[in-house]
Amino acid sequence: MNYDKIMIIAIPSIEKTKHIYGISIPNLAGESMKLDEFLLWKQEEDYFSYEWNDGVLEAKETMKQDELELYNKIHRKFVGSTAFQEGFEIVSELECNLLHIGKVRRPDISIVSQEQVRLSKNKNYNLVPFLAIEIISTSNSGIKIEMKMREYFQAGVKTVWHIYRELKEVRVYTSSKQVLICTDSDVCYSGVMDFSLTPEELFE
């Protein structure tokens, strides 16, 4: 047997999310991990998922109940669109391999094609959503929100939505420099065929 060709990948085993004074703390934020380990890793924390940023793990809170309600409203509107009929899919917390820019991100909501979903079974496939949606909460850092939005466009995402539930506002980015702030009956265009919605539909 040629032992030189044997590669052992150590997949980390982690405990459930820690709680300190009632605050949930991610176990592995800031830890280093190789890409091949990350792509094979089965994440098991309760309140966090992890993204991969050029070898470093970044914790992201999973969607809460009120955020899932927003997802359900977006999903219901989407399934009535021609985009859905033509084979586009809407997915929550989809692992998007943006390997060409050294990232693996999990937008809160992504719209992708069925072909992309099929090809993503190959872990080396760059899965770039047509639309990336992030639901912004008070715990999100402003600089991280801005940096991630720029990363999406660097990776090739066509449109980014930032949903501000407390403001009842949706910010529609078509580039890192172009944004439309939507309130009330303003139409939020997705860039994916005919799919769109208004803040009134989302926050009613």
C-alpha positions as CSV (number, residue, x, y, z in Angstrom):
1,M,0.0,0.0,0.0
2,N,1.3,3.4,-0.9
3,Y,0.7,5.4,2.4
4,D,1.9,8.6,0.7
5,K,-1.4,8.9,-1.1
6,I,-3.6,8.6,2.0
7,M,-5.3,11.8,3.0
8,I,-7.0,12.1,6.4
9,I,-9.4,14.9,6.9
10,A,-10.3,15.8,10.5
11,I,-13.9,17.0,10.8
12,P,-14.4,18.9,14.1
13,S,-16.8,17.6,16.6
14,I,-18.5,20.3,18.6
15,E,-20.8,20.6,21.5
16,K,-24.2,22.4,21.4
17,T,-24.1,26.1,21.5
18,K,-22.9,27.6,24.8
19,H,-25.0,29.9,26.9
20,I,-23.5,32.5,29.2
21,Y,-25.9,34.5,31.3
22,G,-28.6,33.6,28.9
23,I,-26.7,34.7,25.9
24,S,-25.9,32.2,23.1
25,I,-22.3,32.0,22.2
26,P,-21.0,30.3,19.0
27,N,-18.3,27.7,19.8
28,L,-16.0,28.0,16.8
29,A,-16.2,31.6,15.6
30,G,-12.7,32.8,14.6
31,E,-11.3,29.3,14.4
32,S,-9.2,28.2,11.4
33,M,-10.4,25.4,9.1
34,K,-9.3,24.2,5.7
35,L,-11.8,24.4,2.8
36,D,-12.0,20.7,2.2
37,E,-12.8,20.1,5.9
38,F,-15.5,22.8,5.9
39,L,-17.2,21.4,2.8
40,L,-17.5,18.0,4.5
41,W,-18.4,19.3,7.9
42,K,-21.9,18.7,9.3
43,Q,-22.8,21.7,11.3
44,E,-24.7,20.9,14.5
45,E,-25.0,24.0,16.6
46,D,-28.5,25.1,17.7
47,Y,-28.6,28.9,17.0
48,F,-25.7,29.4,14.7
49,S,-24.4,28.3,11.3
50,Y,-20.9,29.0,10.0
51,E,-19.6,30.7,6.9
52,W,-16.1,30.2,5.6
53,N,-14.0,33.3,5.0
54,D,-10.6,32.5,3.5
55,G,-9.8,29.8,6.1
56,V,-11.6,31.4,9.1
57,L,-15.0,30.4,10.5
58,E,-17.5,33.2,10.9
59,A,-20.7,32.5,12.9
60,K,-24.0,33.6,11.7
61,E,-27.3,33.4,13.6
62,T,-29.9,31.2,12.1
63,M,-33.2,32.8,11.2
64,K,-35.5,33.4,14.1
65,Q,-39.3,32.9,14.1
66,D,-40.2,36.4,13.0
67,E,-37.6,36.2,10.2
68,L,-39.0,32.8,9.1
69,E,-42.4,34.5,8.8
70,L,-40.9,37.0,6.4
71,Y,-39.3,34.1,4.4
72,N,-42.7,32.5,4.2
73,K,-44.3,35.6,2.8
74,I,-41.6,36.0,0.2
75,H,-41.9,32.3,-0.7
76,R,-45.7,32.5,-1.2
77,K,-45.2,35.5,-3.5
78,F,-42.4,33.8,-5.4
79,V,-44.4,30.6,-6.1
80,G,-46.9,32.6,-8.0
81,S,-44.3,34.1,-10.3
82,T,-43.3,33.1,-13.8
83,A,-39.7,32.7,-12.4
84,F,-40.9,29.8,-10.3
85,Q,-42.8,28.3,-13.2
86,E,-39.6,28.5,-15.3
87,G,-37.6,26.5,-12.7
88,F,-36.1,29.0,-10.4
89,E,-36.0,28.0,-6.7
90,I,-36.1,30.0,-3.4
91,V,-34.0,28.5,-0.6
92,S,-33.4,29.6,3.0
93,E,-29.8,29.6,4.4
94,L,-28.4,27.9,1.3
95,E,-24.6,27.2,1.4
96,C,-23.3,29.3,-1.5
97,N,-19.7,28.4,-2.5
98,L,-18.1,31.6,-3.7
99,L,-14.8,29.9,-3.9
100,H,-13.4,32.1,-6.6
101,I,-13.3,34.9,-4.0
102,G,-12.4,32.7,-1.1
103,K,-15.7,32.6,0.7
104,V,-18.6,30.3,1.5
105,R,-21.6,32.3,2.5
106,R,-25.2,31.5,3.6
107,P,-27.6,34.3,2.6
108,D,-30.8,34.2,4.7
109,I,-32.7,33.7,1.4
110,S,-31.4,32.9,-2.1
111,I,-33.0,32.5,-5.5
112,V,-31.1,30.1,-7.8
113,S,-31.9,28.0,-10.8
114,Q,-32.6,24.3,-10.8
115,E,-29.5,23.8,-12.9
116,Q,-27.4,25.5,-10.2
117,V,-28.9,23.3,-7.5
118,R,-28.0,20.2,-9.6
119,L,-24.5,21.4,-10.2
120,S,-24.0,22.3,-6.5
121,K,-23.8,18.6,-5.7
122,N,-20.2,19.0,-6.8
123,K,-18.6,20.8,-3.7
124,N,-16.2,22.6,-6.0
125,Y,-19.0,24.3,-7.9
126,N,-19.3,28.1,-7.5
127,L,-22.9,28.5,-6.5
128,V,-23.7,32.2,-7.0
129,P,-27.4,33.1,-6.4
130,F,-29.2,35.5,-8.8
131,L,-30.7,37.2,-5.8
132,A,-29.3,37.2,-2.2
133,I,-31.5,38.4,0.6
134,E,-30.3,39.3,4.1
135,I,-32.8,40.1,6.9
136,I,-31.0,42.7,8.9
137,S,-31.4,42.7,12.7
138,T,-30.1,45.0,15.4
139,S,-27.3,42.5,16.2
140,N,-25.8,42.8,12.7
141,S,-22.6,44.9,12.4
142,G,-22.9,47.7,9.9
143,I,-19.4,47.2,8.5
144,K,-20.0,43.4,8.1
145,I,-23.3,44.1,6.3
146,E,-21.6,46.4,3.9
147,M,-18.6,44.1,3.3
148,K,-20.8,41.1,2.6
149,M,-22.9,43.0,0.2
150,R,-19.7,44.0,-1.7
151,E,-18.6,40.4,-1.7
152,Y,-21.8,39.2,-3.3
153,F,-21.4,41.6,-6.2
154,Q,-17.7,40.7,-6.5
155,A,-18.8,37.0,-6.8
156,G,-21.4,37.8,-9.5
157,V,-24.7,38.1,-7.7
158,K,-27.1,40.2,-9.7
159,T,-29.3,41.8,-7.0
160,V,-29.1,42.0,-3.2
161,W,-32.0,42.8,-0.9
162,H,-31.5,44.1,2.7
163,I,-34.7,43.8,4.6
164,Y,-35.0,46.0,7.7
165,R,-38.0,44.7,9.6
166,E,-38.0,47.4,12.3
167,L,-38.0,50.1,9.6
168,K,-40.5,48.3,7.3
169,E,-38.0,49.0,4.5
170,V,-36.3,47.0,1.8
171,R,-33.0,48.2,0.2
172,V,-32.6,46.9,-3.3
173,Y,-28.9,46.9,-4.5
174,T,-28.1,46.3,-8.1
175,S,-24.4,47.1,-7.5
176,S,-22.4,48.1,-4.5
177,K,-23.0,51.7,-5.5
178,Q,-26.6,51.6,-6.6
179,V,-29.4,51.2,-4.1
180,L,-33.2,51.8,-4.2
181,I,-34.8,52.3,-0.8
182,C,-38.3,50.8,-0.9
183,T,-41.1,51.6,1.6
184,D,-44.9,51.2,1.5
185,S,-46.1,50.4,-2.1
186,D,-42.7,50.8,-3.8
187,V,-41.9,47.8,-6.0
188,C,-38.8,45.8,-5.0
189,Y,-37.5,44.3,-8.2
190,S,-35.5,41.1,-7.9
191,G,-33.8,40.9,-11.3
192,V,-35.2,37.4,-11.6
193,M,-37.8,37.6,-14.4
194,D,-41.1,38.9,-13.1
195,F,-40.6,38.3,-9.4
196,S,-41.1,41.4,-7.2
197,L,-43.0,42.5,-4.1
198,T,-43.7,45.6,-2.1
199,P,-42.9,46.3,1.6
200,E,-46.6,46.5,2.2
201,E,-47.0,42.9,1.1
202,L,-44.0,41.9,3.2
203,F,-44.8,43.7,6.5
204,E,-48.6,43.6,6.5
